[in-house]
Amino acid sequence: MIGGMDEALHSKDVARSAISGGPKYPEFPGCHPVRISRAEIRTWEGRIEFWDADTEIAMVCEPTTWYHEVPGQRLAMLARMIAAVRGAQIEAAGSSDLLLRNARREWWRIMQPDQMLFLNQQEAEPEALAVEVGIDRLPDVVLEVDNTTDVRRGKLGLYEAWGFGEVWVEVPEHPAPGRPASLRPGLTIHLVSEGGFRQAQVSRAFPGWSAAEIHTALNEPVLSVEAVAALRRVGRAMGEAEGTGPEDDPFLRAERAEGRAEGIARGQIEMLQTVVAQVFESRGLTATPAILKHIERLNGVSPAAVTQAAPTCRDAEDFMRKLAIKA
């Protein structure tokens, strides 16, 4: 696959011409060139940063290490939490191909992000195998993870030239071996504007979610109370704008229904325990803690049976016998 690569890329100018189509002379630091033919790219399953049909050269960067892959997977998880509170699904499409065709409608250039999110799940699925620039709806957010790479020197400019609206660049707290000293931990939000991308402190796609909050949530081993509060705040803000909420999410709706049912059942048990204790006291009997605890085991026994047994039983043992409860 890599044979003859030195000849194909005999100068920096040749390498630069292979990745034109956006900013002038974009670079892919931390990557190495791999030849992938036009025929091979259609069934290529490996990860690439960029592919160019004119030279049939792909830029391949760091391997899929823990350091690189975790932020993208965590973003998908965080988006699911926001979506549940919002009441509308968010589609996480991972590193699916982003395709740009030439004037002859041939495959021309391809990029793969580290994660991409579509806020409208129903509009996310592309017409073909890749998300096609100019044809399909572009993702609302693209995430790039820089550990041994630096998307600012090339890939970010391509996203800008291709018309993407919001790109997040994450430099994780825990560095991969070989991370350049110039990369400092943090997340940068790039938003499209009239003059091109501009840096912002807060997301446009996820209203109120700040770059600092996103970075923290992507790097915490266990989500903090503050991070969860931010996710709920963002989800509620999105839902209020769209007229949806947690009850519109099937999973949360089922959880809430189960919680309400458990609450009702718990309330009924506590009420029965109070009634039995009062009836026993009025009859000069003792409703021991063991008796009250056994009431919690009355699955399938009606409250009426309990209230009928309490006034007529001879003692605590007779009470449990009437209700078929074994001590």
C-alpha positions in Angstrom: 0.0 0.0 0.0 2.8 2.4 0.9 5.2 1.2 -1.8 6.4 4.0 -4.1 5.1 6.7 -1.8 8.5 8.5 -1.7 8.4 8.9 -5.4 4.7 10.1 -5.4 5.5 12.7 -2.7 9.0 13.7 -3.9 8.4 17.3 -2.7 6.3 19.2 -0.2 4.6 21.0 -3.2 3.2 17.7 -4.5 1.9 16.8 -1.0 0.3 20.2 -0.7 -1.4 19.9 -4.1 -3.0 16.7 -3.0 -5.0 18.4 -0.4 -6.1 21.6 -2.2 -9.8 22.6 -2.2 -9.9 24.7 0.9 -7.3 27.0 2.4 -4.0 27.4 0.6 -1.5 24.8 1.5 -3.3 22.9 4.3 -1.2 20.6 6.3 -1.8 17.4 8.3 0.8 17.3 11.0 1.1 13.9 12.7 -0.2 12.1 9.6 1.5 10.1 6.9 0.5 9.6 3.3 -1.0 6.3 2.1 -1.9 5.5 -1.5 -5.6 4.5 -1.9 -6.9 4.2 -5.4 -10.3 5.5 -6.6 -11.5 1.9 -6.8 -10.2 1.0 -3.3 -11.6 4.1 -1.5 -15.2 3.0 -2.2 -14.8 0.0 0.0 -12.1 1.3 2.4 -12.9 0.5 6.0 -9.9 2.1 7.7 -9.6 5.5 9.3 -8.3 8.5 7.3 -8.1 12.2 7.8 -8.4 13.2 4.2 -8.4 11.6 0.8 -7.8 13.2 -2.6 -8.8 11.7 -5.9 -6.4 13.6 -8.1 -3.4 12.0 -6.5 -5.1 9.0 -4.8 -3.4 9.9 -1.6 -4.9 9.6 1.8 -3.5 11.3 4.9 -3.6 8.8 7.8 -2.9 10.0 11.4 -2.6 8.5 14.8 -3.9 5.0 15.5 -7.2 4.6 17.2 -5.8 4.7 20.7 -7.7 5.1 23.9 -6.5 8.7 24.2 -8.0 9.6 20.8 -11.2 7.6 20.8 -12.7 8.2 24.2 -13.6 11.9 23.7 -15.7 11.1 20.6 -17.5 8.3 22.3 -18.1 10.3 25.4 -19.6 13.1 23.3 -22.1 10.7 21.9 -23.0 9.6 25.4 -23.4 13.2 26.6 -25.5 14.0 23.5 -27.8 11.1 24.4 -28.3 12.5 27.9 -29.1 16.0 26.5 -31.5 14.4 24.0 -33.4 12.6 26.7 -34.1 15.8 28.6 -34.8 17.7 25.4 -37.2 15.0 24.3 -35.9 14.6 20.8 -33.2 12.2 19.6 -29.7 13.4 18.5 -27.9 11.2 16.0 -24.2 10.6 16.6 -22.6 9.4 13.3 -19.0 8.9 14.4 -16.3 9.1 11.8 -18.6 8.6 8.8 -17.2 9.8 5.5 -17.8 13.4 4.4 -17.7 13.5 0.6 -17.1 16.3 -1.8 -17.6 15.6 -5.5 -16.0 17.4 -8.5 -17.8 19.1 -11.4 -18.2 15.7 -13.1 -20.0 14.3 -10.0 -17.1 12.0 -9.3 -15.8 11.3 -5.8 -13.1 14.0 -5.3 -12.2 14.5 -1.7 -13.2 12.8 1.6 -12.7 13.8 5.2 -13.5 11.8 8.3 -14.2 13.6 11.6 -13.8 12.0 15.1 -17.5 12.5 15.9 -20.4 14.3 14.3 -23.8 15.1 15.7 -27.1 15.8 14.0 -29.7 17.5 16.1 -32.5 16.4 13.8 -32.3 12.7 13.8 -34.9 12.4 11.0 -32.8 14.5 8.6 -29.5 12.8 9.5 -29.4 9.8 7.2 -27.6 10.6 3.9 -28.9 9.5 0.5 -25.9 7.3 -0.2 -23.0 5.8 1.7 -21.4 9.1 2.8 -22.6 12.5 3.9 -22.3 14.5 0.7 -21.4 18.2 0.8 -24.0 20.2 -1.1 -26.5 17.4 -1.2 -27.1 16.0 2.3 -27.7 17.9 5.5 -24.3 18.6 7.2 -23.9 17.7 10.8 -24.7 20.4 13.3 -21.5 19.8 15.2 -18.2 18.1 14.2 -15.7 17.1 16.8 -12.0 16.8 16.1 -9.6 15.4 18.8 -6.1 16.7 18.7 -3.4 14.7 20.5 -0.7 14.1 18.0 -2.4 16.1 15.3 -3.2 19.8 14.8 -6.4 20.4 12.7 -5.8 24.2 12.8 -3.1 23.8 10.2 -5.3 22.2 7.5 -8.4 20.3 8.3 -10.2 23.2 10.1 -9.8 25.3 7.0 -11.3 22.6 4.9 -14.4 22.4 7.1 -14.7 26.2 6.8 -14.4 26.0 3.0 -16.9 23.2 2.7 -19.5 25.1 4.6 -19.7 23.4 8.0 -21.4 25.5 10.7 -19.8 24.4 14.0 -16.5 22.5 14.7 -15.2 21.6 18.1 -11.5 20.9 18.6 -10.7 19.0 21.8 -7.3 18.6 23.3 -7.7 16.0 26.1 -6.4 16.5 29.6 -4.5 13.2 29.4 -2.0 13.4 26.6 -1.1 10.7 24.2 2.6 9.9 24.0 4.2 12.3 21.6 1.7 15.1 21.9 3.4 18.4 20.8 4.0 20.9 23.6 2.1 23.5 21.6 -1.2 21.7 22.2 -2.7 22.7 25.5 -5.7 20.9 27.0 -9.0 22.5 26.3 -11.9 22.7 23.8 -12.3 25.4 21.2 -15.6 26.1 19.5 -15.4 27.4 15.9 -18.6 28.9 14.5 -19.3 30.0 11.0 -19.7 33.7 10.4 -19.7 36.1 7.4 -15.9 36.3 7.6 -15.3 32.6 8.1 -14.9 30.7 11.3 -14.6 32.6 14.6 -13.9 31.2 18.0 -16.7 31.3 20.5 -17.0 30.5 24.2 -20.5 29.0 23.9 -22.0 26.5 21.4 -24.6 27.6 19.0 -26.0 24.2 18.3 -26.3 23.4 22.1 -27.4 26.7 23.5 -25.7 27.7 26.7 -23.2 24.8 26.7 -19.8 26.5 27.1 -16.5 25.3 25.8 -15.2 24.9 29.3 -18.2 22.8 30.4 -17.9 20.6 27.3 -14.2 20.0 27.9 -14.8 19.1 31.6 -17.6 16.7 30.7 -15.4 15.0 28.0 -12.6 14.4 30.5 -14.2 13.6 33.8 -13.9 9.9 34.7 -17.3 10.2 36.4 -19.7 13.0 35.6 -19.8 15.6 38.3 -22.9 17.2 39.7 -22.0 20.4 37.9 -21.6 18.5 34.6 -25.0 16.8 34.9 -26.6 20.1 35.8 -25.2 21.6 32.6 -26.5 18.7 30.5 -30.0 19.1 32.0 -29.9 22.9 31.5 -28.9 22.6 27.9 -31.5 19.8 27.2 -34.3 21.8 28.8 -33.4 24.9 26.9 -33.5 23.0 23.6 -36.7 21.3 24.5 -38.4 24.5 25.5 -37.5 26.1 22.2 -39.0 23.1 20.3 -42.0 22.3 22.6 -40.6 19.0 23.7 -39.4 17.6 27.0 -38.4 14.5 29.0 -41.9 12.9 28.6 -41.3 12.8 24.8 -38.2 10.5 25.3 -39.3 6.9 25.3 -36.6 5.8 27.8 -37.2 8.6 30.3 -40.9 8.3 29.9 -40.7 4.6 30.9 -38.3 5.3 33.8 -40.6 8.1 35.1 -43.7 5.8 34.8 -41.9 3.1 36.8 -40.8 5.6 39.4 -44.3 6.9 39.8 -45.7 3.3 40.1 -43.0 2.5 42.7 -43.9 5.7 44.6 -47.6 4.8 44.6 -46.8 1.2 45.8 -44.5 2.6 48.5 -47.2 5.0 49.6 -49.8 2.2 49.8 -47.5 0.1 51.9 -46.8 2.9 54.4 -50.5 3.6 54.6 -51.3 0.0 55.4 -48.5 -0.1 58.0 -50.1 2.9 59.7 -53.6 1.4 59.6 -52.4 -1.9 61.0 -50.5 -0.2 63.8 -53.5 1.9 64.8 -55.9 -1.0 64.7 -53.6 -3.2 66.7 -53.1 -0.5 69.3 -56.8 0.0 69.7 -57.2 -3.7 70.4 -54.4 -3.8 72.9 -52.1 -5.8 70.5 -48.6 -4.9 69.5 -47.7 -4.3 65.9 -44.1 -5.4 66.1 -41.4 -4.2 63.6 -41.5 -7.7 62.2 -45.2 -7.4 61.5 -44.8 -4.1 59.8 -41.9 -5.3 57.8 -43.9 -8.3 56.6 -46.6 -6.0 55.2 -44.0 -5.0 52.6 -44.2 -8.6 51.3 -47.9 -8.4 50.5 -47.5 -8.7 46.7 -50.9 -9.7 45.3 -52.7 -9.2 48.6 -55.4 -6.5 48.4 -55.4 -3.6 50.9 -59.0 -4.6 51.7 -57.7 -8.0 53.0 -55.2 -6.3 55.2 -57.8 -3.9 56.7 -60.2 -6.8 57.3 -57.6 -9.1 59.0 -56.3 -6.5 61.4 -59.6 -6.0 63.4 -60.5 -9.8 63.5 -57.1 -11.5 64.1 -56.4 -13.0 67.6 -52.8 -11.9 67.6 -49.9 -11.1 65.3 -49.4 -14.7 64.2 -53.1 -15.0 63.4 -52.9 -11.8 61.4 -50.0 -13.1 59.2 -51.8 -16.5 58.9 -54.9 -14.8 57.6 -52.8 -13.1 54.9 -50.8 -16.3 54.2 -47.5 -14.6 55.2 -44.9 -16.8 56.8 -42.9 -15.3 59.6 
